[in-house]
């Protein structure tokens, strides 16, 4: 788990332009939160950003895979997609993708509130 902690710390540093982000442990990975909204997750030293119908194709067009996990012998896909490799090298690009993911998370949360 030491490696994951180092990776999460690196991601938090790369997100400095985006703003204050909190990493909370969850299910062997970490949820990344801004203002109480989860917009990204880290699992197996991979960063995943939240996607909704508005931005999902941005990830798909780059060939990025959704986060998935095994449950009862089946693969479950979540609405988080692996981050483009270059976000790990460029803070400005990290900020762009984090902003998109945060906006998607806000839209999804707003939609959930309407249907509740």
MOPAC internal coordinates of N, CA, C and O (Angstrom, degrees):
PM7 1SCF
backbone

  N    0.0000 0     0.00 0     0.00 0    0    0    0
  C    1.4564 1     0.00 0     0.00 0    1    0    0
  C    1.5242 1   110.91 1     0.00 0    2    1    0
  O    1.2310 1   119.34 1   162.28 1    3    2    1
  N    1.3233 1   118.86 1   -17.72 1    3    2    1
  C    1.4520 1   121.57 1   179.51 1    5    3    2
  C    1.5139 1   112.38 1   -58.31 1    6    5    3
  O    1.2310 1   120.72 1   139.12 1    7    6    5
  N    1.3273 1   116.23 1   -40.88 1    7    6    5
  C    1.4613 1   120.30 1  -179.91 1    9    7    6
  C    1.5242 1   110.41 1   -62.69 1   10    9    7
  O    1.2310 1   119.91 1   137.37 1   11   10    9
  N    1.3335 1   117.78 1   -42.63 1   11   10    9
  C    1.4603 1   121.35 1   179.00 1   13   11   10
  C    1.5155 1   110.99 1   -59.94 1   14   13   11
  O    1.2310 1   120.40 1   137.06 1   15   14   13
  N    1.3399 1   116.85 1   -42.94 1   15   14   13
  C    1.4546 1   119.76 1   178.91 1   17   15   14
  C    1.5160 1   111.17 1   -60.98 1   18   17   15
  O    1.2310 1   119.90 1   138.93 1   19   18   17
  N    1.3162 1   117.80 1   -41.07 1   19   18   17
  C    1.4646 1   121.65 1   178.13 1   21   19   18
  C    1.5239 1   110.14 1   -64.10 1   22   21   19
  O    1.2310 1   120.11 1   138.19 1   23   22   21
  N    1.3089 1   117.39 1   -41.81 1   23   22   21
  C    1.4562 1   121.02 1   179.60 1   25   23   22
  C    1.5294 1   110.55 1   -64.95 1   26   25   23
  O    1.2310 1   120.40 1   137.12 1   27   26   25
  N    1.3198 1   116.85 1   -42.88 1   27   26   25
  C    1.4605 1   120.48 1   178.73 1   29   27   26
  C    1.5230 1   110.20 1   -62.87 1   30   29   27
  O    1.2310 1   120.13 1   136.75 1   31   30   29
  N    1.3095 1   117.35 1   -43.25 1   31   30   29
  C    1.4758 1   120.40 1   177.54 1   33   31   30
  C    1.5297 1   110.63 1   -60.06 1   34   33   31
  O    1.2310 1   120.30 1   138.93 1   35   34   33
  N    1.3243 1   117.03 1   -41.07 1   35   34   33
  C    1.4569 1   121.52 1   177.06 1   37   35   34
  C    1.5340 1   110.69 1   -61.55 1   38   37   35
  O    1.2310 1   120.44 1   134.62 1   39   38   37
  N    1.3285 1   116.77 1   -45.38 1   39   38   37
  C    1.4704 1   121.00 1   179.08 1   41   39   38
  C    1.5258 1   109.93 1   -60.77 1   42   41   39
  O    1.2310 1   120.08 1   135.28 1   43   42   41
  N    1.3211 1   117.45 1   -44.72 1   43   42   41
  C    1.4606 1   120.66 1   179.15 1   45   43   42
  C    1.5267 1   111.44 1   -60.07 1   46   45   43
  O    1.2310 1   120.40 1   141.67 1   47   46   45
  N    1.3132 1   116.85 1   -38.33 1   47   46   45
  C    1.4791 1   120.33 1   175.67 1   49   47   46
  C    1.5224 1   110.92 1   -64.56 1   50   49   47
  O    1.2310 1   120.77 1   137.54 1   51   50   49
  N    1.3116 1   116.13 1   -42.46 1   51   50   49
  C    1.4681 1   120.32 1  -179.32 1   53   51   50
  C    1.5332 1   111.84 1   -67.00 1   54   53   51
  O    1.2310 1   120.06 1   158.71 1   55   54   53
  N    1.3153 1   117.49 1   -21.29 1   55   54   53
  C    1.4654 1   122.02 1  -179.08 1   57   55   54
  C    1.5282 1   113.19 1   -90.58 1   58   57   55
  O    1.2310 1   119.92 1  -169.91 1   59   58   57
  N    1.3236 1   117.77 1    10.09 1   59   58   57
  C    1.4672 1   120.44 1  -176.81 1   61   59   58
  C    1.5253 1   112.89 1   -58.64 1   62   61   59
  O    1.2310 1   119.44 1   142.75 1   63   62   61
  N    1.3201 1   118.67 1   -37.25 1   63   62   61
  C    1.4658 1   120.54 1   178.34 1   65   63   62
  C    1.5206 1   111.57 1   -66.50 1   66   65   63
  O    1.2310 1   120.83 1   148.44 1   67   66   65
  N    1.3159 1   116.02 1   -31.56 1   67   66   65
  C    1.4656 1   121.74 1  -179.77 1   69   67   66
  C    1.5223 1   110.88 1   -68.34 1   70   69   67
  O    1.2310 1   120.62 1   137.95 1   71   70   69
  N    1.3201 1   116.43 1   -42.05 1   71   70   69
  C    1.4568 1   120.48 1  -178.96 1   73   71   70
  C    1.5124 1   111.30 1   136.49 1   74   73   71
  O    1.2310 1   121.25 1    13.57 1   75   74   73
  N    1.3152 1   115.21 1  -166.43 1   75   74   73
  C    1.4605 1   121.22 1  -176.74 1   77   75   74
  C    1.5226 1   110.30 1   -75.16 1   78   77   75
  O    1.2310 1   120.93 1   -56.55 1   79   78   77
  N    1.3204 1   115.82 1   123.45 1   79   78   77
  C    1.4624 1   122.68 1  -178.25 1   81   79   78
  C    1.5255 1   108.26 1  -126.89 1   82   81   79
  O    1.2310 1   121.08 1   -42.22 1   83   82   81
  N    1.3223 1   115.54 1   137.78 1   83   82   81
  C    1.4625 1   122.39 1   178.18 1   85   83   82
  C    1.5239 1   107.97 1  -111.59 1   86   85   83
  O    1.2310 1   120.69 1   -45.99 1   87   86   85
  N    1.3309 1   116.29 1   134.01 1   87   86   85
  C    1.4684 1   121.94 1   175.45 1   89   87   86
  C    1.5250 1   108.01 1  -102.56 1   90   89   87
  O    1.2310 1   120.68 1   -57.37 1   91   90   89
  N    1.3341 1   116.31 1   122.63 1   91   90   89
  C    1.4582 1   121.46 1   179.24 1   93   91   90
  C    1.5255 1   109.10 1  -116.28 1   94   93   91
  O    1.2310 1   120.43 1   -52.21 1   95   94   93
  N    1.3505 1   116.79 1   127.79 1   95   94   93
  C    1.4630 1   119.24 1   178.13 1   97   95   94
  C    1.5290 1   111.35 1   -61.00 1   98   97   95
  O    1.2310 1   121.13 1   -40.50 1   99   98   97
  N    1.3368 1   115.45 1   139.50 1   99   98   97
  C    1.4599 1   120.85 1   177.29 1  101   99   98
  C    1.5190 1   109.94 1  -158.23 1  102  101   99
  O    1.2310 1   119.63 1   -51.64 1  103  102  101
  N    1.2959 1   118.30 1   128.36 1  103  102  101
  C    1.4695 1   124.30 1   173.68 1  105  103  102
  C    1.5209 1   113.73 1    45.79 1  106  105  103
  O    1.2310 1   119.82 1  -137.23 1  107  106  105
  N    1.3102 1   117.94 1    42.77 1  107  106  105
  C    1.4561 1   121.47 1   178.12 1  109  107  106
  C    1.5115 1   113.67 1    82.26 1  110  109  107
  O    1.2310 1   119.62 1   179.27 1  111  110  109
  N    1.3144 1   118.33 1    -0.73 1  111  110  109
  C    1.4628 1   123.09 1   177.05 1  113  111  110
  C    1.5115 1   108.77 1  -129.35 1  114  113  111
  O    1.2310 1   120.94 1    26.49 1  115  114  113
  N    1.3230 1   115.81 1  -153.51 1  115  114  113
  C    1.4592 1   121.58 1  -179.35 1  117  115  114
  C    1.5200 1   109.86 1  -140.48 1  118  117  115
  O    1.2310 1   120.69 1   -41.03 1  119  118  117
  N    1.3209 1   116.28 1   138.97 1  119  118  117
  C    1.4509 1   121.71 1   169.11 1  121  119  118
  C    1.5177 1   107.67 1   -94.65 1  122  121  119
  O    1.2310 1   120.14 1   -41.80 1  123  122  121
  N    1.3334 1   117.34 1   138.20 1  123  122  121
  C    1.4553 1   121.67 1   178.00 1  125  123  122
  C    1.5269 1   108.13 1  -106.56 1  126  125  123
  O    1.2310 1   121.20 1   -54.13 1  127  126  125
  N    1.3285 1   115.31 1   125.87 1  127  126  125
  C    1.4574 1   122.22 1  -172.79 1  129  127  126
  C    1.5250 1   111.14 1  -122.94 1  130  129  127
  O    1.2310 1   121.37 1   -39.58 1  131  130  129
  N    1.3261 1   114.98 1   140.42 1  131  130  129
  C    1.4660 1   122.52 1   169.60 1  133  131  130
  C    1.5166 1   106.37 1  -127.24 1  134  133  131
  O    1.2310 1   120.26 1   -53.05 1  135  134  133
  N    1.3068 1   117.11 1   126.95 1  135  134  133
  C    1.4662 1   121.80 1  -178.49 1  137  135  134
  C    1.5315 1   111.79 1    51.41 1  138  137  135
  O    1.2310 1   120.62 1  -141.15 1  139  138  137
  N    1.3275 1   116.42 1    38.85 1  139  138  137
  C    1.4549 1   121.38 1   177.45 1  141  139  138
  C    1.5181 1   115.34 1    77.71 1  142  141  139
  O    1.2310 1   120.04 1  -175.42 1  143  142  141
  N    1.3292 1   117.53 1     4.58 1  143  142  141
  C    1.4710 1   122.28 1  -178.41 1  145  143  142
  C    1.5238 1   109.37 1  -108.34 1  146  145  143
  O    1.2310 1   120.62 1   -57.24 1  147  146  145
  N    1.3334 1   116.43 1   122.76 1  147  146  145
  C    1.4607 1   120.11 1   177.49 1  149  147  146
  C    1.5198 1   108.90 1   -78.37 1  150  149  147
  O    1.2310 1   120.87 1   -60.06 1  151  150  149
  N    1.3373 1   115.93 1   119.94 1  151  150  149
  C    1.4605 1   121.52 1  -177.78 1  153  151  150
  C    1.5230 1   112.91 1  -121.49 1  154  153  151
  O    1.2310 1   120.68 1   174.30 1  155  154  153
  N    1.3168 1   116.30 1    -5.70 1  155  154  153
  C    1.4640 1   119.94 1  -179.55 1  157  155  154
  C    1.5231 1   108.67 1  -157.60 1  158  157  155
  O    1.2310 1   121.42 1   -16.33 1  159  158  157
  N    1.3136 1   114.89 1   163.67 1  159  158  157
  C    1.4567 1   119.92 1   173.88 1  161  159  158
  C    1.5205 1   109.04 1  -143.72 1  162  161  159
  O    1.2310 1   121.77 1   -22.75 1  163  162  161
  N    1.3179 1   114.22 1   157.25 1  163  162  161
  C    1.4589 1   121.67 1   175.91 1  165  163  162
  C    1.5165 1   107.04 1  -122.12 1  166  165  163
  O    1.2310 1   120.89 1   -54.41 1  167  166  165
  N    1.3310 1   115.90 1   125.59 1  167  166  165
  C    1.4622 1   122.06 1   176.85 1  169  167  166
  C    1.5205 1   107.83 1  -141.30 1  170  169  167
  O    1.2310 1   120.60 1   -46.52 1  171  170  169
  N    1.3174 1   116.46 1   133.48 1  171  170  169
  C    1.4696 1   121.77 1   179.96 1  173  171  170
  C    1.5271 1   111.46 1    50.50 1  174  173  171
  O    1.2310 1   121.08 1  -134.77 1  175  174  173
  N    1.3259 1   115.55 1    45.23 1  175  174  173
  C    1.4699 1   122.71 1   178.62 1  177  175  174
  C    1.5254 1   112.67 1    55.19 1  178  177  175
  O    1.2310 1   120.85 1  -143.96 1  179  178  177
  N    1.3288 1   115.98 1    36.04 1  179  178  177
  C    1.4592 1   122.67 1   174.26 1  181  179  178
  C    1.5175 1   107.95 1  -127.35 1  182  181  179
  O    1.2310 1   120.73 1   -44.43 1  183  182  181
  N    1.3304 1   116.21 1   135.57 1  183  182  181
  C    1.4576 1   122.41 1   177.36 1  185  183  182
  C    1.5233 1   109.27 1   -91.74 1  186  185  183
  O    1.2310 1   120.99 1   -47.90 1  187  186  185
  N    1.3195 1   115.72 1   132.10 1  187  186  185
  C    1.4657 1   122.46 1   177.00 1  189  187  186
  C    1.5270 1   108.74 1  -124.06 1  190  189  187
  O    1.2310 1   120.59 1   -43.79 1  191  190  189
  N    1.3268 1   116.47 1   136.21 1  191  190  189
  C    1.4610 1   121.70 1   177.09 1  193  191  190
  C    1.5243 1   110.67 1  -104.98 1  194  193  191
  O    1.2310 1   120.99 1   -32.48 1  195  194  193
  N    1.3260 1   115.72 1   147.52 1  195  194  193
  C    1.4673 1   122.46 1   175.94 1  197  195  194
  C    1.5260 1   108.87 1   -64.64 1  198  197  195
  O    1.2310 1   121.03 1   -40.28 1  199  198  197
  N    1.3200 1   115.63 1   139.72 1  199  198  197
  C    1.4661 1   121.36 1   176.94 1  201  199  198
  C    1.5193 1   108.52 1  -133.44 1  202  201  199
  O    1.2310 1   121.18 1   -30.37 1  203  202  201
  N    1.3105 1   115.34 1   149.63 1  203  202  201
  C    1.4552 1   121.40 1   172.37 1  205  203  202
  C    1.5303 1   106.73 1  -129.23 1  206  205  203
  O    1.2310 1   120.55 1     4.48 1  207  206  205
  N    1.3176 1   116.55 1  -175.52 1  207  206  205
  C    1.4675 1   120.00 1  -177.04 1  209  207  206
  C    1.5236 1   112.54 1   -60.18 1  210  209  207
  O    1.2310 1   120.32 1   151.97 1  211  210  209
  N    1.3364 1   117.00 1   -28.03 1  211  210  209
  C    1.4632 1   121.12 1  -178.13 1  213  211  210
  C    1.5286 1   112.42 1   -70.71 1  214  213  211
  O    1.2310 1   119.86 1   144.38 1  215  214  213
  N    1.3258 1   117.87 1   -35.62 1  215  214  213
  C    1.4744 1   119.54 1  -175.39 1  217  215  214
  C    1.5252 1   114.52 1  -117.66 1  218  217  215
  O    1.2310 1   119.97 1   177.64 1  219  218  217
  N    1.3147 1   117.67 1    -2.36 1  219  218  217
  C    1.4721 1   121.15 1  -177.20 1  221  219  218
  C    1.5303 1   112.13 1   -53.47 1  222  221  219
  O    1.2310 1   120.38 1   139.66 1  223  222  221
  N    1.3223 1   116.88 1   -40.34 1  223  222  221
  C    1.4679 1   120.11 1  -178.52 1  225  223  222
  C    1.5193 1   113.00 1   -66.32 1  226  225  223
  O    1.2310 1   119.77 1   155.64 1  227  226  225
  N    1.3394 1   118.04 1   -24.36 1  227  226  225
  C    1.4683 1   120.65 1   175.89 1  229  227  226
  C    1.5242 1   109.88 1   -59.69 1  230  229  227
  O    1.2310 1   120.50 1   142.38 1  231  230  229
  N    1.3134 1   116.64 1   -37.62 1  231  230  229
  C    1.4597 1   121.89 1   178.74 1  233  231  230
  C    1.5275 1   110.63 1   -76.90 1  234  233  231
  O    1.2310 1   121.03 1   134.17 1  235  234  233
  N    1.3209 1   115.64 1   -45.83 1  235  234  233
  C    1.4653 1   120.79 1  -176.93 1  237  235  234
  C    1.5241 1   110.99 1   -61.28 1  238  237  235
  O    1.2310 1   120.13 1   137.92 1  239  238  237
  N    1.3381 1   117.36 1   -42.08 1  239  238  237
  C    1.4700 1   121.26 1   179.87 1  241  239  238
  C    1.5237 1   112.51 1   -61.22 1  242  241  239
  O    1.2310 1   120.53 1   152.95 1  243  242  241
  N    1.3496 1   116.60 1   -27.05 1  243  242  241
  C    1.4613 1   120.87 1   177.69 1  245  243  242
  C    1.5280 1   112.11 1   -90.00 1  246  245  243
  O    1.2310 1   120.53 1  -177.67 1  247  246  245
  N    1.3361 1   116.59 1     2.33 1  247  246  245
  C    1.4592 1   120.88 1   179.46 1  249  247  246
  C    1.5143 1   113.58 1    74.49 1  250  249  247
  O    1.2310 1   120.46 1  -155.92 1  251  250  249
  N    1.3288 1   116.73 1    24.08 1  251  250  249
  C    1.4633 1   121.17 1  -178.26 1  253  251  250
  C    1.5243 1   110.28 1   -87.45 1  254  253  251
  O    1.2310 1   121.29 1   -40.95 1  255  254  253
  N    1.3089 1   115.14 1   139.05 1  255  254  253
  C    1.4648 1   121.41 1  -173.20 1  257  255  254
  C    1.5251 1   111.72 1   -93.04 1  258  257  255
  O    1.2310 1   120.75 1   -30.76 1  259  258  257
  N    1.3353 1   116.18 1   149.24 1  259  258  257
  C    1.4670 1   119.09 1   174.74 1  261  259  258
  C    1.5290 1   110.44 1   -76.12 1  262  261  259
  O    1.2310 1   121.29 1   -25.53 1  263  262  261
  N    1.3084 1   115.13 1   154.47 1  263  262  261
  C    1.4539 1   120.65 1   173.59 1  265  263  262
  C    1.5268 1   108.09 1   -67.93 1  266  265  263
  O    1.2310 1   120.70 1   -46.03 1  267  266  265
  N    1.3152 1   116.26 1   133.97 1  267  266  265
  C    1.4583 1   119.82 1   177.17 1  269  267  266
  C    1.5207 1   109.42 1  -141.06 1  270  269  267
  O    1.2310 1   121.79 1   -20.85 1  271  270  269
  N    1.3169 1   114.19 1   159.15 1  271  270  269
  C    1.4599 1   120.21 1   178.35 1  273  271  270
  C    1.5186 1   108.10 1  -147.14 1  274  273  271
  O    1.2310 1   121.28 1   -21.26 1  275  274  273
  N    1.3217 1   115.16 1   158.74 1  275  274  273
  C    1.4616 1   120.47 1  -179.55 1  277  275  274
  C    1.5213 1   109.71 1   -88.48 1  278  277  275
  O    1.2310 1   121.22 1   -45.95 1  279  278  277
  N    1.3391 1   115.28 1   134.05 1  279  278  277
  C    1.4649 1   121.14 1   176.46 1  281  279  278
  C    1.5163 1   107.92 1  -143.90 1  282  281  279
  O    1.2310 1   121.02 1   -59.00 1  283  282  281
  N    1.3128 1   115.65 1   121.00 1  283  282  281
  C    1.4670 1   121.86 1   179.99 1  285  283  282
  C    1.5309 1   112.08 1    52.06 1  286  285  283
  O    1.2310 1   120.89 1  -139.25 1  287  286  285
  N    1.3231 1   115.89 1    40.75 1  287  286  285
  C    1.4572 1   121.10 1   177.35 1  289  287  286
  C    1.5141 1   115.48 1    79.82 1  290  289  287
  O    1.2310 1   119.88 1  -176.88 1  291  290  289
  N    1.3204 1   117.83 1     3.12 1  291  290  289
  C    1.4701 1   121.13 1   179.53 1  293  291  290
  C    1.5193 1   109.62 1  -119.60 1  294  293  291
  O    1.2310 1   120.60 1   -26.77 1  295  294  293
  N    1.3166 1   116.46 1   153.23 1  295  294  293
  C    1.4674 1   121.80 1   176.14 1  297  295  294
  C    1.5205 1   108.90 1   -88.80 1  298  297  295
  O    1.2310 1   121.15 1   -55.12 1  299  298  297
  N    1.3115 1   115.41 1   124.88 1  299  298  297
  C    1.4647 1   121.60 1   177.32 1  301  299  298
  C    1.5270 1   108.18 1  -106.13 1  302  301  299
  O    1.2310 1   120.72 1   -53.06 1  303  302  301
  N    1.3179 1   116.24 1   126.94 1  303  302  301
  C    1.4658 1   121.02 1   178.66 1  305  303  302
  C    1.5157 1   109.10 1  -100.89 1  306  305  303
  O    1.2310 1   121.42 1   -39.22 1  307  306  305
  N    1.3283 1   114.89 1   140.78 1  307  306  305
  C    1.4545 1   120.61 1   178.04 1  309  307  306
  C    1.5280 1   109.08 1  -110.59 1  310  309  307
  O    1.2310 1   120.38 1   -10.57 1  311  310  309
  N    1.3137 1   116.88 1   169.43 1  311  310  309
  C    1.4581 1   121.03 1  -178.02 1  313  311  310
  C    1.5321 1   112.10 1   -88.11 1  314  313  311
  O    1.2310 1   121.54 1  -137.51 1  315  314  313
  N    1.3214 1   114.65 1    42.49 1  315  314  313
  C    1.4610 1   122.92 1   174.06 1  317  315  314
  C    1.5223 1   106.58 1  -123.28 1  318  317  315
  O    1.2310 1   120.72 1   -46.18 1  319  318  317
  N    1.3326 1   116.24 1   133.82 1  319  318  317
  C    1.4640 1   121.01 1  -178.60 1  321  319  318
  C    1.5153 1   109.84 1  -119.01 1  322  321  319
  O    1.2310 1   120.82 1   -32.60 1  323  322  321
  N    1.3365 1   116.04 1   147.40 1  323  322  321
  C    1.4569 1   119.81 1   179.14 1  325  323  322
  C    1.5209 1   109.35 1   -59.43 1  326  325  323
  O    1.2310 1   121.59 1   -36.51 1  327  326  325
  N    1.3077 1   114.56 1   143.49 1  327  326  325
  C    1.4625 1   121.68 1  -178.65 1  329  327  326
  C    1.5198 1   110.09 1   -75.57 1  330  329  327
  O    1.2310 1   120.15 1   -31.52 1  331  330  329
  N    1.3158 1   117.32 1   148.48 1  331  330  329
  C    1.4675 1   119.46 1   173.70 1  333  331  330
  C    1.5319 1   109.58 1   -59.86 1  334  333  331
  O    1.2310 1   120.38 1   -36.30 1  335  334  333
  N    1.3247 1   116.87 1   143.70 1  335  334  333
  C    1.4669 1   121.17 1  -177.74 1  337  335  334
  C    1.5231 1   112.81 1   -56.29 1  338  337  335
  O    1.2310 1   120.15 1   144.19 1  339  338  337
  N    1.3273 1   117.32 1   -35.81 1  339  338  337
  C    1.4621 1   118.57 1  -173.86 1  341  339  338
  C    1.5280 1   113.61 1   -70.56 1  342  341  339
  O    1.2310 1   119.19 1   166.92 1  343  342  341
  N    1.3344 1   119.16 1   -13.08 1  343  342  341
  C    1.4616 1   118.90 1   177.29 1  345  343  342
  C    1.5267 1   110.66 1   -69.01 1  346  345  343
  O    1.2310 1   120.68 1   157.81 1  347  346  345
  N    1.3288 1   116.30 1   -22.19 1  347  346  345
  C    1.4597 1   120.22 1   179.44 1  349  347  346
  C    1.5288 1   111.82 1   -79.85 1  350  349  347
  O    1.2310 1   120.79 1   173.93 1  351  350  349
  N    1.3326 1   116.10 1    -6.07 1  351  350  349
  C    1.4672 1   121.09 1  -178.56 1  353  351  350
  C    1.5189 1   112.94 1  -115.63 1  354  353  351
  O    1.2310 1   119.95 1   169.19 1  355  354  353
  N    1.3237 1   117.69 1   -10.81 1  355  354  353
  C    1.4605 1   121.00 1  -171.27 1  357  355  354
  C    1.5302 1   109.87 1  -140.63 1  358  357  355
  O    1.2310 1   120.42 1   -68.90 1  359  358  357
  N    1.3282 1   116.80 1   111.10 1  359  358  357
  C    1.4700 1   121.33 1  -177.47 1  361  359  358
  C    1.5305 1   111.87 1   -61.06 1  362  361  359
  O    1.2310 1   120.24 1   142.93 1  363  362  361
  N    1.3157 1   117.14 1   -37.07 1  363  362  361
  C    1.4626 1   119.77 1  -179.14 1  365  363  362
  C    1.5256 1   110.69 1   -66.37 1  366  365  363
  O    1.2310 1   120.51 1   138.09 1  367  366  365
  N    1.3174 1   116.63 1   -41.91 1  367  366  365
  C    1.4695 1   120.06 1   177.38 1  369  367  366
  C    1.5271 1   110.25 1   -67.77 1  370  369  367
  O    1.2310 1   120.38 1   142.02 1  371  370  369
  N    1.3363 1   116.89 1   -37.98 1  371  370  369
  C    1.4671 1   120.65 1   175.39 1  373  371  370
  C    1.5243 1   109.18 1   -58.43 1  374  373  371
  O    1.2310 1   120.40 1   136.98 1  375  374  373
  N    1.3086 1   116.84 1   -43.02 1  375  374  373
  C    1.4686 1   120.94 1  -179.87 1  377  375  374
  C    1.5275 1   111.39 1   -62.56 1  378  377  375
  O    1.2310 1   120.32 1   137.22 1  379  378  377
  N    1.3323 1   116.98 1   -42.78 1  379  378  377
  C    1.4689 1   121.06 1   179.61 1  381  379  378
  C    1.5273 1   110.46 1   -58.69 1  382  381  379
  O    1.2310 1   120.56 1   130.79 1  383  382  381
  N    1.3320 1   116.54 1   -49.21 1  383  382  381
  C    1.4692 1   120.48 1  -177.78 1  385  383  382
  C    1.5243 1   111.29 1   -69.67 1  386  385  383
  O    1.2310 1   120.15 1   143.33 1  387  386  385
  N    1.3249 1   117.33 1   -36.67 1  387  386  385
  C    1.4620 1   120.35 1   177.84 1  389  387  386
  C    1.5283 1   110.29 1   -64.54 1  390  389  387
  O    1.2310 1   120.09 1   139.64 1  391  390  389
  N    1.3248 1   117.44 1   -40.36 1  391  390  389
  C    1.4652 1   121.11 1   177.65 1  393  391  390
  C    1.5327 1   110.55 1   -61.53 1  394  393  391
  O    1.2310 1   120.89 1   135.91 1  395  394  393
  N    1.3420 1   115.90 1   -44.09 1  395  394  393
  C    1.4680 1   120.35 1   178.96 1  397  395  394
  C    1.5305 1   110.70 1   -61.61 1  398  397  395
  O    1.2310 1   120.71 1   135.84 1  399  398  397
  N    1.3305 1   116.24 1   -44.16 1  399  398  397
  C    1.4656 1   120.95 1  -178.76 1  401  399  398
  C    1.5243 1   111.19 1   -67.33 1  402  401  399
  O    1.2310 1   120.38 1   140.03 1  403  402  401
  N    1.3178 1   116.88 1   -39.97 1  403  402  401
  C    1.4560 1   120.91 1   179.24 1  405  403  402
  C    1.5306 1   110.11 1   -64.48 1  406  405  403
  O    1.2310 1   120.56 1   136.46 1  407  406  405
  N    1.3275 1   116.54 1   -43.54 1  407  406  405
  C    1.4667 1   120.76 1   177.83 1  409  407  406
  C    1.5359 1   110.42 1   -61.74 1  410  409  407
  O    1.2310 1   120.34 1   139.48 1  411  410  409
  N    1.3317 1   116.96 1   -40.52 1  411  410  409
  C    1.4683 1   120.72 1   177.81 1  413  411  410
  C    1.5298 1   110.19 1   -63.35 1  414  413  411
  O    1.2310 1   120.29 1   136.79 1  415  414  413
  N    1.3203 1   117.06 1   -43.21 1  415  414  413
  C    1.4639 1   120.78 1   179.29 1  417  415  414
  C    1.5279 1   110.64 1   -62.19 1  418  417  415
  O    1.2310 1   120.27 1   139.42 1  419  418  417
  N    1.3255 1   117.09 1   -40.58 1  419  418  417
  C    1.4643 1   120.35 1   177.94 1  421  419  418
  C    1.5281 1   111.01 1   -63.85 1  422  421  419
  O    1.2310 1   120.57 1   137.65 1  423  422  421
  N    1.3396 1   116.52 1   -42.35 1  423  422  421
  C    1.4739 1   120.01 1   178.97 1  425  423  422
  C    1.5288 1   110.80 1   -62.69 1  426  425  423
  O    1.2310 1   120.53 1   135.64 1  427  426  425
  N    1.3230 1   116.59 1   -44.36 1  427  426  425
  C    1.4718 1   120.72 1  -179.58 1  429  427  426
  C    1.5247 1   109.82 1   -63.91 1  430  429  427
  O    1.2310 1   120.25 1   136.26 1  431  430  429
  N    1.3328 1   117.12 1   -43.74 1  431  430  429
  C    1.4699 1   120.04 1   179.53 1  433  431  430
  C    1.5226 1   111.00 1   -63.03 1  434  433  431
  O    1.2310 1   120.43 1   140.00 1  435  434  433
  N    1.3248 1   116.78 1   -40.00 1  435  434  433
  C    1.4646 1   120.87 1   179.05 1  437  435  434
  C    1.5286 1   110.63 1   -64.18 1  438  437  435
  O    1.2310 1   121.18 1   138.63 1  439  438  437
  N    1.3316 1   115.35 1   -41.37 1  439  438  437
  C    1.4722 1   120.15 1   179.43 1  441  439  438
  C    1.5345 1   110.21 1   -64.99 1  442  441  439
  O    1.2310 1   120.29 1   139.54 1  443  442  441
  N    1.3346 1   117.05 1   -40.46 1  443  442  441
  C    1.4709 1   120.87 1   178.61 1  445  443  442
  C    1.5223 1   110.58 1   -62.42 1  446  445  443
  O    1.2310 1   120.44 1   141.00 1  447  446  445
  N    1.3329 1   116.77 1   -39.00 1  447  446  445
  C    1.4649 1   120.86 1  -179.83 1  449  447  446
  C    1.5246 1   110.98 1   -65.05 1  450  449  447
  O    1.2310 1   120.77 1   143.30 1  451  450  449
  N    1.3395 1   116.14 1   -36.70 1  451  450  449
  C    1.4634 1   120.27 1  -179.52 1  453  451  450
  C    1.5219 1   111.69 1   -67.32 1  454  453  451
  O    1.2310 1   120.76 1   145.05 1  455  454  453
  N    1.3389 1   116.15 1   -34.95 1  455  454  453
  C    1.4634 1   119.44 1  -176.00 1  457  455  454
  C    1.5262 1   112.29 1   -89.83 1  458  457  455
  O    1.2310 1   120.38 1   173.41 1  459  458  457
  N    1.3192 1   116.88 1    -6.59 1  459  458  457
  C    1.4801 1   119.82 1  -179.16 1  461  459  458
  C    1.5131 1   111.71 1   -81.34 1  462  461  459
  O    1.2310 1   120.10 1   180.00 1  463  462  461

